[in-house]
């Protein structure tokens, strides 16, 4: 994980907290029972996680709080960009698929990028939970965590929203498209 020991400098921290606070307040329907001061306090207690949120932001994921885990006390952030994050598109699903491509290889794959950023790729269930908070991926699609029984046959799954419905599809794990990326989550 690239960002595990990285911390932002004070200026970067202040700028990121401002962006996150603005997004939090503009999207209260995503977290109606949460207070920004509680989220901010948790973020300040875990400065190493700010680097992860910064990378989510840099790749245009627009991270925002979507839930609170009362057992662990963690706030859960998802990529909430309207479309699949621009900085994470045109990639195949995983390293095995990337290595298997003989020609026209994409630059990276979803699972490696998620690990480098320090996030988990959304599961299909998490993706559907995200869609309860708004309309996402109306023009794009996002890889989601693929069950091993599908992956062992060379496939991977992705989701999008069309016709006011959330759809799950399959494709070869080595496929990639300019309009397909992935969304991730992090617990802080």
Number of C-alpha atoms within 10 A of each C-alpha: 13 13 19 13 10 13 17 16 10 9 9 14 18 12 12 18 18 12 15 22 17 12 16 22 14 10 16 15 12 19 17 12 9 16 12 16 10 10 20 14 10 16 19 13 12 13 17 17 24 22 24 25 29 24 20 27 20 13 16 19 25 21 26 24 25 23 17 18 11 8 6 9 11 16 20 17 21 26 28 27 18 16 23 26 27 18 15 23 25 21 26 29 31 18 16 13 19 21 12 11 13 7 6 7 18 16 10 18 26 27 22 14 21 21 14 15 22 22 25 18 25 24 20 20 11 17 24 17 13 18 17 12 14 13 18 22 22 16 13 22 27 28 33 26 24 20 13 11 10 14 17 10 10 14 19 26 21 23 22 24 18 15 7 8 11 17 14 17 11 13 15 16 26 22 18 21 13 12 18 26 26 32 29 28 25 22 17 22
